[in-house]
Amino acid sequence: MSTLSLLVKDAPFSTQPALRFAKAAHTQGVVVEKVFFFGRGVLHALDEQAAAWRALKALAGVRLILCSASAETFALAPDKDFEVEGLGELIEAGLSSHKVVSFG
């Protein structure tokens, strides 16, 4: 079974294709393990797209991870859907997934 993780590095208006890609991958039978939001990408947790990411998590069990340093920069706190973790989680995604696809 093919697995992948996503790295989202820019604000929601610049990286809307990331969510569409994740949904399409899931419908094709690809397991999307993690989405790591880095830099301005953490703003996805605030935008109206946050609800869509939460829906993807509920549907596919995807882990939604905010970079701890980026979350601190934008004063974001973890919630029940978006975890706050360090860059080690991004490294782990690279080791455990078949591919890491970057947006932004």
LOSEMI-354917 format. One record per residue: residue in three letters; x, y, z of N, C-alpha, C in turn. Coordinates in steps of 0.05 Angstrom, whole numbers, plus 5000, padded with zeros to 4 digits. Atoms other than C-alpha are relative to their C-alpha. Layout:
N
<r><residu>ALA</residu><n_east>X</n_east><n_north>Y</n_north><n_up>Z</n_up><ca_east>X</ca_east><ca_north>Y</ca_north><ca_up>Z</ca_up><c_east>X</c_east><c_north>Y</c_north><c_up>Z</c_up></r>
...
This chain:
104
<r><residu>MET</residu><n_east>5017</n_east><n_north>4976</n_north><n_up>5000</n_up><ca_east>5000</ca_east><ca_north>5000</ca_north><ca_up>5000</ca_up><c_east>5018</c_east><c_north>5025</c_north><c_up>5000</c_up></r>
<r><residu>SER</residu><n_east>4984</n_east><n_north>4976</n_north><n_up>5003</n_up><ca_east>5028</ca_east><ca_north>5067</ca_north><ca_up>4980</ca_up><c_east>4992</c_east><c_north>5021</c_north><c_up>5022</c_up></r>
<r><residu>THR</residu><n_east>5005</n_east><n_north>4980</n_north><n_up>4979</n_up><ca_east>5034</ca_east><ca_north>5121</ca_north><ca_up>5034</ca_up><c_east>5014</c_east><c_north>5026</c_north><c_up>4992</c_up></r>
<r><residu>LEU</residu><n_east>4987</n_east><n_north>4975</n_north><n_up>5004</n_up><ca_east>5050</ca_east><ca_north>5194</ca_north><ca_up>5031</ca_up><c_east>4994</c_east><c_north>5019</c_north><c_up>5023</c_up></r>
<r><residu>SER</residu><n_east>5005</n_east><n_north>4977</n_north><n_up>4982</n_up><ca_east>5056</ca_east><ca_north>5256</ca_north><ca_up>5074</ca_up><c_east>5002</c_east><c_north>5025</c_north><c_up>4984</c_up></r>
<r><residu>LEU</residu><n_east>4999</n_east><n_north>4974</n_north><n_up>5014</n_up><ca_east>5047</ca_east><ca_north>5328</ca_north><ca_up>5055</ca_up><c_east>5015</c_east><c_north>5020</c_north><c_up>5018</c_up></r>
<r><residu>LEU</residu><n_east>4987</n_east><n_north>4977</n_north><n_up>4987</n_up><ca_east>5089</ca_east><ca_north>5389</ca_north><ca_up>5073</ca_up><c_east>4987</c_east><c_north>5025</c_north><c_up>4988</c_up></r>
<r><residu>VAL</residu><n_east>5014</n_east><n_north>4976</n_north><n_up>5009</n_up><ca_east>5049</ca_east><ca_north>5454</ca_north><ca_up>5069</ca_up><c_east>5015</c_east><c_north>5024</c_north><c_up>5012</c_up></r>
<r><residu>LYS</residu><n_east>4981</n_east><n_north>4979</n_north><n_up>4991</n_up><ca_east>5095</ca_east><ca_north>5515</ca_north><ca_up>5072</ca_up><c_east>4990</c_east><c_north>5029</c_north><c_up>4996</c_up></r>
<r><residu>ASP</residu><n_east>5009</n_east><n_north>4972</n_north><n_up>5006</n_up><ca_east>5052</ca_east><ca_north>5575</ca_north><ca_up>5051</ca_up><c_east>4971</c_east><c_north>5003</c_north><c_up>5009</c_up></r>
<r><residu>ALA</residu><n_east>5027</n_east><n_north>4993</n_north><n_up>4991</n_up><ca_east>4988</ca_east><ca_north>5610</ca_north><ca_up>5069</ca_up><c_east>4978</c_east><c_north>4986</c_north><c_up>4983</c_up></r>
<r><residu>PRO</residu><n_east>5021</n_east><n_north>5015</n_north><n_up>5013</n_up><ca_east>4921</ca_east><ca_north>5579</ca_north><ca_up>5050</ca_up><c_east>4994</c_east><c_north>5009</c_north><c_up>4971</c_up></r>
<r><residu>PHE</residu><n_east>5007</n_east><n_north>4991</n_north><n_up>5027</n_up><ca_east>4909</ca_east><ca_north>5623</ca_north><ca_up>4989</ca_up><c_east>5020</c_east><c_north>4991</c_north><c_up>4979</c_up></r>
<r><residu>SER</residu><n_east>4979</n_east><n_north>5009</n_north><n_up>5018</n_up><ca_east>4974</ca_east><ca_north>5598</ca_north><ca_up>4959</ca_up><c_east>5002</c_east><c_north>4970</c_north><c_up>4997</c_up></r>
<r><residu>THR</residu><n_east>4996</n_east><n_north>5029</n_north><n_up>4999</n_up><ca_east>4968</ca_east><ca_north>5525</ca_north><ca_up>4976</ca_up><c_east>4973</c_east><c_north>4985</c_north><c_up>5000</c_up></r>
<r><residu>GLN</residu><n_east>5025</n_east><n_north>5014</n_north><n_up>5002</n_up><ca_east>4895</ca_east><ca_north>5507</ca_north><ca_up>4963</ca_up><c_east>5002</c_east><c_north>4973</c_north><c_up>4986</c_up></r>
<r><residu>PRO</residu><n_east>4998</n_east><n_north>5027</n_north><n_up>5013</n_up><ca_east>4916</ca_east><ca_north>5450</ca_north><ca_up>4917</ca_up><c_east>5009</c_east><c_north>4978</c_north><c_up>5019</c_up></r>
<r><residu>ALA</residu><n_east>4991</n_east><n_north>5020</n_north><n_up>4981</n_up><ca_east>4946</ca_east><ca_north>5414</ca_north><ca_up>4977</ca_up><c_east>4977</c_east><c_north>4983</c_north><c_up>5010</c_up></r>
<r><residu>LEU</residu><n_east>5023</n_east><n_north>5014</n_north><n_up>4990</n_up><ca_east>4878</ca_east><ca_north>5396</ca_north><ca_up>5004</ca_up><c_east>4987</c_east><c_north>4983</c_north><c_up>4978</c_up></r>
<r><residu>ARG</residu><n_east>5012</n_east><n_north>5016</n_north><n_up>5022</n_up><ca_east>4851</ca_east><ca_north>5375</ca_north><ca_up>4936</ca_up><c_east>5017</c_east><c_north>4976</c_north><c_up>4994</c_up></r>
<r><residu>PHE</residu><n_east>4982</n_east><n_north>5022</n_north><n_up>5005</n_up><ca_east>4913</ca_east><ca_north>5332</ca_north><ca_up>4926</ca_up><c_east>4996</c_east><c_north>4978</c_north><c_up>5021</c_up></r>
<r><residu>ALA</residu><n_east>5004</n_east><n_north>5020</n_north><n_up>4978</n_up><ca_east>4904</ca_east><ca_north>5298</ca_north><ca_up>4994</ca_up><c_east>4974</c_east><c_north>4985</c_north><c_up>4996</c_up></r>
<r><residu>LYS</residu><n_east>5026</n_east><n_north>5014</n_north><n_up>5004</n_up><ca_east>4831</ca_east><ca_north>5283</ca_north><ca_up>4980</ca_up><c_east>5001</c_east><c_north>4981</c_north><c_up>4976</c_up></r>
<r><residu>ALA</residu><n_east>4998</n_east><n_north>5017</n_north><n_up>5024</n_up><ca_east>4846</ca_east><ca_north>5256</ca_north><ca_up>4910</ca_up><c_east>5017</c_east><c_north>4976</c_north><c_up>5006</c_up></r>
<r><residu>ALA</residu><n_east>4983</n_east><n_north>5023</n_north><n_up>4993</n_up><ca_east>4902</ca_east><ca_north>5212</ca_north><ca_up>4937</ca_up><c_east>4985</c_east><c_north>4980</c_north><c_up>5017</c_up></r>
<r><residu>HIS</residu><n_east>5016</n_east><n_north>5018</n_north><n_up>4983</n_up><ca_east>4855</ca_east><ca_north>5184</ca_north><ca_up>4990</ca_up><c_east>4980</c_east><c_north>4984</c_north><c_up>4983</c_up></r>
<r><residu>THR</residu><n_east>5020</n_east><n_north>5014</n_north><n_up>5016</n_up><ca_east>4802</ca_east><ca_north>5168</ca_north><ca_up>4939</ca_up><c_east>5012</c_east><c_north>4979</c_north><c_up>4981</c_up></r>
<r><residu>GLN</residu><n_east>4985</n_east><n_north>5019</n_north><n_up>5017</n_up><ca_east>4855</ca_east><ca_north>5131</ca_north><ca_up>4897</ca_up><c_east>5012</c_east><c_north>4977</c_north><c_up>5017</c_up></r>
<r><residu>GLY</residu><n_east>4991</n_east><n_north>5022</n_north><n_up>4983</n_up><ca_east>4871</ca_east><ca_north>5086</ca_north><ca_up>4957</ca_up><c_east>5028</c_east><c_north>5005</c_north><c_up>5012</c_up></r>
<r><residu>VAL</residu><n_east>4975</n_east><n_north>4993</n_north><n_up>4988</n_up><ca_east>4935</ca_east><ca_north>5122</ca_north><ca_up>4978</ca_up><c_east>4995</c_east><c_north>5008</c_north><c_up>5029</c_up></r>
<r><residu>VAL</residu><n_east>5002</n_east><n_north>4992</n_north><n_up>4972</n_up><ca_east>4944</ca_east><ca_north>5128</ca_north><ca_up>5053</ca_up><c_east>5015</c_east><c_north>5025</c_north><c_up>5004</c_up></r>
<r><residu>VAL</residu><n_east>4987</n_east><n_north>4974</n_north><n_up>4993</n_up><ca_east>4958</ca_east><ca_north>5200</ca_north><ca_up>5072</ca_up><c_east>5004</c_east><c_north>4999</c_north><c_up>5030</c_up></r>
<r><residu>GLU</residu><n_east>4994</n_east><n_north>5004</n_north><n_up>4972</n_up><ca_east>4994</ca_east><ca_north>5193</ca_north><ca_up>5138</ca_up><c_east>5000</c_east><c_north>5026</c_north><c_up>5016</c_up></r>
<r><residu>LYS</residu><n_east>4996</n_east><n_north>4975</n_north><n_up>4985</n_up><ca_east>5011</ca_east><ca_north>5264</ca_north><ca_up>5158</ca_up><c_east>4999</c_east><c_north>5024</c_north><c_up>4981</c_up></r>
<r><residu>VAL</residu><n_east>4997</n_east><n_north>4974</n_north><n_up>5013</n_up><ca_east>5004</ca_east><ca_north>5336</ca_north><ca_up>5137</ca_up><c_east>5015</c_east><c_north>5018</c_north><c_up>5019</c_up></r>
<r><residu>PHE</residu><n_east>4984</n_east><n_north>4983</n_north><n_up>4983</n_up><ca_east>5059</ca_east><ca_north>5379</ca_north><ca_up>5166</ca_up><c_east>4999</c_east><c_north>5029</c_north><c_up>4990</c_up></r>
<r><residu>PHE</residu><n_east>5003</n_east><n_north>4972</n_north><n_up>5007</n_up><ca_east>5044</ca_east><ca_north>5454</ca_north><ca_up>5165</ca_up><c_east>5024</c_east><c_north>5015</c_north><c_up>5011</c_up></r>
<r><residu>PHE</residu><n_east>4975</n_east><n_north>4987</n_north><n_up>4993</n_up><ca_east>5108</ca_east><ca_north>5496</ca_north><ca_up>5166</ca_up><c_east>4998</c_east><c_north>5030</c_north><c_up>4991</c_up></r>
<r><residu>GLY</residu><n_east>5000</n_east><n_north>4971</n_north><n_up>5007</n_up><ca_east>5119</ca_east><ca_north>5572</ca_north><ca_up>5165</ca_up><c_east>4972</c_east><c_north>5011</c_north><c_up>4999</c_up></r>
<r><residu>ARG</residu><n_east>5028</n_east><n_north>4989</n_north><n_up>5003</n_up><ca_east>5057</ca_east><ca_north>5609</ca_north><ca_up>5140</ca_up><c_east>4979</c_east><c_north>4978</c_north><c_up>4995</c_up></r>
<r><residu>GLY</residu><n_east>5018</n_east><n_north>5022</n_north><n_up>5003</n_up><ca_east>5027</ca_east><ca_north>5541</ca_north><ca_up>5127</ca_up><c_east>4983</c_east><c_north>4994</c_north><c_up>5024</c_up></r>
<r><residu>VAL</residu><n_east>5016</n_east><n_north>5005</n_north><n_up>4975</n_up><ca_east>5004</ca_east><ca_north>5538</ca_north><ca_up>5200</ca_up><c_east>4974</c_east><c_north>5016</c_north><c_up>4999</c_up></r>
<r><residu>LEU</residu><n_east>5025</n_east><n_north>4985</n_north><n_up>5001</n_up><ca_east>4952</ca_east><ca_north>5590</ca_north><ca_up>5181</ca_up><c_east>4976</c_east><c_north>4984</c_north><c_up>4989</c_up></r>
<r><residu>HIS</residu><n_east>5022</n_east><n_north>5018</n_north><n_up>5008</n_up><ca_east>4912</ca_east><ca_north>5533</ca_north><ca_up>5151</ca_up><c_east>4983</c_east><c_north>4992</c_north><c_up>5024</c_up></r>
<r><residu>ALA</residu><n_east>5015</n_east><n_north>5007</n_north><n_up>4976</n_up><ca_east>4891</ca_east><ca_north>5519</ca_north><ca_up>5223</ca_up><c_east>4980</c_east><c_north>5022</c_north><c_up>5008</c_up></r>
<r><residu>LEU</residu><n_east>5018</n_east><n_north>4978</n_north><n_up>4994</n_up><ca_east>4856</ca_east><ca_north>5587</ca_north><ca_up>5225</ca_up><c_east>4980</c_east><c_north>5006</c_north><c_up>4977</c_up></r>
<r><residu>ASP</residu><n_east>5015</n_east><n_north>4994</n_north><n_up>5024</n_up><ca_east>4829</ca_east><ca_north>5594</ca_north><ca_up>5155</ca_up><c_east>4974</c_east><c_north>4983</c_north><c_up>4998</c_up></r>
<r><residu>GLU</residu><n_east>5024</n_east><n_north>5016</n_north><n_up>5004</n_up><ca_east>4761</ca_east><ca_north>5569</ca_north><ca_up>5132</ca_up><c_east>5007</c_east><c_north>4972</c_north><c_up>4990</c_up></r>
<r><residu>GLN</residu><n_east>4991</n_east><n_north>5027</n_north><n_up>5008</n_up><ca_east>4801</ca_east><ca_north>5511</ca_north><ca_up>5103</ca_up><c_east>5005</c_east><c_north>4982</c_north><c_up>5023</c_up></r>
<r><residu>ALA</residu><n_east>4995</n_east><n_north>5016</n_north><n_up>4976</n_up><ca_east>4813</ca_east><ca_north>5487</ca_north><ca_up>5174</ca_up><c_east>4978</c_east><c_north>4979</c_north><c_up>5002</c_up></r>
<r><residu>ALA</residu><n_east>5022</n_east><n_north>5019</n_north><n_up>4999</n_up><ca_east>4744</ca_east><ca_north>5455</ca_north><ca_up>5172</ca_up><c_east>5003</c_east><c_north>4977</c_north><c_up>4980</c_up></r>
<r><residu>ALA</residu><n_east>4996</n_east><n_north>5020</n_north><n_up>5020</n_up><ca_east>4761</ca_east><ca_north>5419</ca_north><ca_up>5108</ca_up><c_east>5023</c_east><c_north>4981</c_north><c_up>5008</c_up></r>
<r><residu>TRP</residu><n_east>4979</n_east><n_north>5017</n_north><n_up>4990</n_up><ca_east>4826</ca_east><ca_north>5393</ca_north><ca_up>5137</ca_up><c_east>4990</c_east><c_north>4982</c_north><c_up>5022</c_up></r>
<r><residu>ARG</residu><n_east>5012</n_east><n_north>5017</n_north><n_up>4978</n_up><ca_east>4788</ca_east><ca_north>5369</ca_north><ca_up>5199</ca_up><c_east>4983</c_east><c_north>4978</c_north><c_up>4988</c_up></r>
<r><residu>ALA</residu><n_east>5017</n_east><n_north>5020</n_north><n_up>5013</n_up><ca_east>4739</ca_east><ca_north>5333</ca_north><ca_up>5153</ca_up><c_east>5017</c_east><c_north>4978</c_north><c_up>4988</c_up></r>
<r><residu>LEU</residu><n_east>4982</n_east><n_north>5019</n_north><n_up>5011</n_up><ca_east>4797</ca_east><ca_north>5299</ca_north><ca_up>5118</ca_up><c_east>5011</c_east><c_north>4982</c_north><c_up>5022</c_up></r>
<r><residu>LYS</residu><n_east>4990</n_east><n_north>5015</n_north><n_up>4977</n_up><ca_east>4825</ca_east><ca_north>5278</ca_north><ca_up>5185</ca_up><c_east>4979</c_east><c_north>4980</c_north><c_up>5009</c_up></r>
<r><residu>ALA</residu><n_east>5022</n_east><n_north>5017</n_north><n_up>4992</n_up><ca_east>4757</ca_east><ca_north>5249</ca_north><ca_up>5205</ca_up><c_east>4996</c_east><c_north>4977</c_north><c_up>4980</c_up></r>
<r><residu>LEU</residu><n_east>5005</n_east><n_north>5020</n_north><n_up>5021</n_up><ca_east>4750</ca_east><ca_north>5212</ca_north><ca_up>5139</ca_up><c_east>5023</c_east><c_north>4980</c_north><c_up>4997</c_up></r>
<r><residu>ALA</residu><n_east>4977</n_east><n_north>5017</n_north><n_up>5007</n_up><ca_east>4821</ca_east><ca_north>5186</ca_north><ca_up>5129</ca_up><c_east>5020</c_east><c_north>4995</c_north><c_up>5022</c_up></r>
<r><residu>GLY</residu><n_east>4982</n_east><n_north>5004</n_north><n_up>4978</n_up><ca_east>4854</ca_east><ca_north>5189</ca_north><ca_up>5197</ca_up><c_east>5027</c_east><c_north>5014</c_north><c_up>4997</c_up></r>
<r><residu>VAL</residu><n_east>4975</n_east><n_north>4985</n_north><n_up>5005</n_up><ca_east>4907</ca_east><ca_north>5239</ca_north><ca_up>5173</ca_up><c_east>5008</c_east><c_north>5015</c_north><c_up>5025</c_up></r>
<r><residu>ARG</residu><n_east>4990</n_east><n_north>4984</n_north><n_up>4978</n_up><ca_east>4951</ca_east><ca_north>5270</ca_north><ca_up>5227</ca_up><c_east>5006</c_east><c_north>5028</c_north><c_up>4989</c_up></r>
<r><residu>LEU</residu><n_east>4996</n_east><n_north>4972</n_north><n_up>5007</n_up><ca_east>4950</ca_east><ca_north>5346</ca_north><ca_up>5222</ca_up><c_east>5019</c_east><c_north>5012</c_north><c_up>5020</c_up></r>
<r><residu>ILE</residu><n_east>4979</n_east><n_north>4992</n_north><n_up>4981</n_up><ca_east>5014</ca_east><ca_north>5374</ca_north><ca_up>5251</ca_up><c_east>5009</c_east><c_north>5028</c_north><c_up>4993</c_up></r>
<r><residu>LEU</residu><n_east>4990</n_east><n_north>4973</n_north><n_up>5003</n_up><ca_east>5033</ca_east><ca_north>5447</ca_north><ca_up>5261</ca_up><c_east>5029</c_east><c_north>5000</c_north><c_up>5011</c_up></r>
<r><residu>CYS</residu><n_east>4972</n_east><n_north>4996</n_north><n_up>4991</n_up><ca_east>5108</ca_east><ca_north>5463</ca_north><ca_up>5266</ca_up><c_east>4999</c_east><c_north>5016</c_north><c_up>5025</c_up></r>
<r><residu>SER</residu><n_east>5001</n_east><n_north>4986</n_north><n_up>4974</n_up><ca_east>5120</ca_east><ca_north>5484</ca_north><ca_up>5338</ca_up><c_east>5011</c_east><c_north>5028</c_north><c_up>4998</c_up></r>
<r><residu>ALA</residu><n_east>4988</n_east><n_north>4973</n_north><n_up>5002</n_up><ca_east>5165</ca_east><ca_north>5543</ca_north><ca_up>5320</ca_up><c_east>4981</c_east><c_north>5019</c_north><c_up>4984</c_up></r>
<r><residu>SER</residu><n_east>5019</n_east><n_north>4983</n_north><n_up>5016</n_up><ca_east>5116</ca_east><ca_north>5568</ca_north><ca_up>5266</ca_up><c_east>4975</c_east><c_north>5006</c_north><c_up>5016</c_up></r>
<r><residu>ALA</residu><n_east>5024</n_east><n_north>4995</n_north><n_up>4983</n_up><ca_east>5057</ca_east><ca_north>5559</ca_north><ca_up>5313</ca_up><c_east>5005</c_east><c_north>5021</c_north><c_up>5021</c_up></r>
<r><residu>GLU</residu><n_east>4993</n_east><n_north>4980</n_north><n_up>4980</n_up><ca_east>5093</ca_east><ca_north>5600</ca_north><ca_up>5365</ca_up><c_east>5001</c_east><c_north>5028</c_north><c_up>4987</c_up></r>
<r><residu>THR</residu><n_east>4998</n_east><n_north>4974</n_north><n_up>5014</n_up><ca_east>5108</ca_east><ca_north>5655</ca_north><ca_up>5314</ca_up><c_east>4973</c_east><c_north>5012</c_north><c_up>4995</c_up></r>
<r><residu>PHE</residu><n_east>5027</n_east><n_north>4990</n_north><n_up>5006</n_up><ca_east>5034</ca_east><ca_north>5660</ca_north><ca_up>5296</ca_up><c_east>4981</c_east><c_north>4997</c_north><c_up>5024</c_up></r>
<r><residu>ALA</residu><n_east>5016</n_east><n_north>5002</n_north><n_up>4975</n_up><ca_east>5010</ca_east><ca_north>5649</ca_north><ca_up>5368</ca_up><c_east>4977</c_east><c_north>4980</c_north><c_up>4998</c_up></r>
<r><residu>LEU</residu><n_east>5021</n_east><n_north>5021</n_north><n_up>5003</n_up><ca_east>4972</ca_east><ca_north>5585</ca_north><ca_up>5352</ca_up><c_east>5004</c_east><c_north>4979</c_north><c_up>5022</c_up></r>
<r><residu>ALA</residu><n_east>4999</n_east><n_north>5021</n_north><n_up>4979</n_up><ca_east>4956</ca_east><ca_north>5533</ca_north><ca_up>5405</ca_up><c_east>4989</c_east><c_north>4974</c_north><c_up>4988</c_up></r>
<r><residu>PRO</residu><n_east>5011</n_east><n_north>5025</n_north><n_up>5010</n_up><ca_east>4943</ca_east><ca_north>5459</ca_north><ca_up>5393</ca_up><c_east>4970</c_east><c_north>4998</c_north><c_up>5007</c_up></r>
<r><residu>ASP</residu><n_east>5028</n_east><n_north>5007</n_north><n_up>4993</n_up><ca_east>4871</ca_east><ca_north>5435</ca_north><ca_up>5391</ca_up><c_east>4997</c_east><c_north>4970</c_north><c_up>4995</c_up></r>
<r><residu>LYS</residu><n_east>5004</n_east><n_north>5029</n_north><n_up>5002</n_up><ca_east>4839</ca_east><ca_north>5367</ca_north><ca_up>5385</ca_up><c_east>5006</c_east><c_north>4989</c_north><c_up>4972</c_up></r>
<r><residu>ASP</residu><n_east>4995</n_east><n_north>5009</n_north><n_up>5027</n_up><ca_east>4852</ca_east><ca_north>5364</ca_north><ca_up>5310</ca_up><c_east>5028</c_east><c_north>5006</c_north><c_up>4990</c_up></r>
<r><residu>PHE</residu><n_east>4973</n_east><n_north>4992</n_north><n_up>5008</n_up><ca_east>4917</ca_east><ca_north>5402</ca_north><ca_up>5298</ca_up><c_east>5019</c_east><c_north>4998</c_north><c_up>5023</c_up></r>
<r><residu>GLU</residu><n_east>4980</n_east><n_north>5004</n_north><n_up>4980</n_up><ca_east>4976</ca_east><ca_north>5377</ca_north><ca_up>5338</ca_up><c_east>5023</c_east><c_north>5020</c_north><c_up>4996</c_up></r>
<r><residu>VAL</residu><n_east>4976</n_east><n_north>4983</n_north><n_up>5002</n_up><ca_east>5038</ca_east><ca_north>5420</ca_north><ca_up>5352</ca_up><c_east>5024</c_east><c_north>4982</c_north><c_up>5006</c_up></r>
<r><residu>GLU</residu><n_east>4977</n_east><n_north>5017</n_north><n_up>4997</n_up><ca_east>5103</ca_east><ca_north>5382</ca_north><ca_up>5341</ca_up><c_east>5024</c_east><c_north>5014</c_north><c_up>4988</c_up></r>
<r><residu>GLY</residu><n_east>4976</n_east><n_north>4988</n_north><n_up>5011</n_up><ca_east>5175</ca_east><ca_north>5397</ca_north><ca_up>5323</ca_up><c_east>5007</c_east><c_north>4988</c_north><c_up>4973</c_up></r>
<r><residu>LEU</residu><n_east>4991</n_east><n_north>5009</n_north><n_up>5026</n_up><ca_east>5214</ca_east><ca_north>5385</ca_north><ca_up>5259</ca_up><c_east>5006</c_east><c_north>4970</c_north><c_up>4998</c_up></r>
<r><residu>GLY</residu><n_east>4995</n_east><n_north>5029</n_north><n_up>4999</n_up><ca_east>5228</ca_east><ca_north>5314</ca_north><ca_up>5281</ca_up><c_east>4977</c_east><c_north>4985</c_north><c_up>4987</c_up></r>
<r><residu>GLU</residu><n_east>5023</n_east><n_north>5013</n_north><n_up>5013</n_up><ca_east>5157</ca_east><ca_north>5297</ca_north><ca_up>5258</ca_up><c_east>5002</c_east><c_north>5001</c_north><c_up>4970</c_up></r>
<r><residu>LEU</residu><n_east>4997</n_east><n_north>4998</n_north><n_up>5029</n_up><ca_east>5174</ca_east><ca_north>5322</ca_north><ca_up>5188</ca_up><c_east>5021</c_east><c_north>4980</c_north><c_up>4991</c_up></r>
<r><residu>ILE</residu><n_east>4979</n_east><n_north>5020</n_north><n_up>5006</n_up><ca_east>5237</ca_east><ca_north>5279</ca_north><ca_up>5188</ca_up><c_east>4987</c_east><c_north>4972</c_north><c_up>5001</c_up></r>
<r><residu>GLU</residu><n_east>5013</n_east><n_north>5026</n_north><n_up>4997</n_up><ca_east>5195</ca_east><ca_north>5220</ca_north><ca_up>5212</ca_up><c_east>4981</c_east><c_north>4995</c_north><c_up>4976</c_up></r>
<r><residu>ALA</residu><n_east>5017</n_east><n_north>5003</n_north><n_up>5023</n_up><ca_east>5146</ca_east><ca_north>5233</ca_north><ca_up>5155</ca_up><c_east>5016</c_east><c_north>4991</c_north><c_up>4976</c_up></r>
<r><residu>GLY</residu><n_east>4983</n_east><n_north>5007</n_north><n_up>5022</n_up><ca_east>5203</ca_east><ca_north>5228</ca_north><ca_up>5106</ca_up><c_east>5010</c_east><c_north>4971</c_north><c_up>5001</c_up></r>
<r><residu>LEU</residu><n_east>4990</n_east><n_north>5027</n_north><n_up>4996</n_up><ca_east>5226</ca_east><ca_north>5162</ca_north><ca_up>5136</ca_up><c_east>4977</c_east><c_north>4979</c_north><c_up>4998</c_up></r>
<r><residu>SER</residu><n_east>5021</n_east><n_north>5019</n_north><n_up>4999</n_up><ca_east>5158</ca_east><ca_north>5129</ca_north><ca_up>5144</ca_up><c_east>4982</c_east><c_north>4999</c_north><c_up>4976</c_up></r>
<r><residu>SER</residu><n_east>5017</n_east><n_north>4999</n_north><n_up>5024</n_up><ca_east>5121</ca_east><ca_north>5151</ca_north><ca_up>5081</ca_up><c_east>5017</c_east><c_north>4993</c_north><c_up>4975</c_up></r>
<r><residu>HIS</residu><n_east>4987</n_east><n_north>5005</n_north><n_up>5025</n_up><ca_east>5137</ca_east><ca_north>5128</ca_north><ca_up>5011</ca_up><c_east>5009</c_east><c_north>5026</c_north><c_up>4986</c_up></r>
<r><residu>LYS</residu><n_east>4994</n_east><n_north>4974</n_north><n_up>5011</n_up><ca_east>5136</ca_east><ca_north>5201</ca_north><ca_up>4989</ca_up><c_east>4991</c_east><c_north>5022</c_north><c_up>5018</c_up></r>
<r><residu>VAL</residu><n_east>5008</n_east><n_north>4975</n_north><n_up>4987</n_up><ca_east>5132</ca_east><ca_north>5271</ca_north><ca_up>5018</ca_up><c_east>4996</c_east><c_north>5020</c_north><c_up>4978</c_up></r>
<r><residu>VAL</residu><n_east>5007</n_east><n_north>4981</n_north><n_up>5021</n_up><ca_east>5097</ca_east><ca_north>5321</ca_north><ca_up>4972</ca_up><c_east>4999</c_east><c_north>5027</c_north><c_up>5013</c_up></r>
<r><residu>SER</residu><n_east>4998</n_east><n_north>4973</n_north><n_up>4989</n_up><ca_east>5112</ca_east><ca_north>5394</ca_north><ca_up>4985</ca_up><c_east>4983</c_east><c_north>5020</c_north><c_up>4984</c_up></r>
<r><residu>PHE</residu><n_east>5016</n_east><n_north>4979</n_north><n_up>5012</n_up><ca_east>5065</ca_east><ca_north>5453</ca_north><ca_up>4972</ca_up><c_east>5009</c_east><c_north>5026</c_north><c_up>5011</c_up></r>
<r><residu>GLY</residu><n_east>4993</n_east><n_north>4973</n_north><n_up>4991</n_up><ca_east>5086</ca_east><ca_north>5526</ca_north><ca_up>4975</ca_up><c_east>5029</c_east><c_north>5006</c_north><c_up>5000</c_up></r>
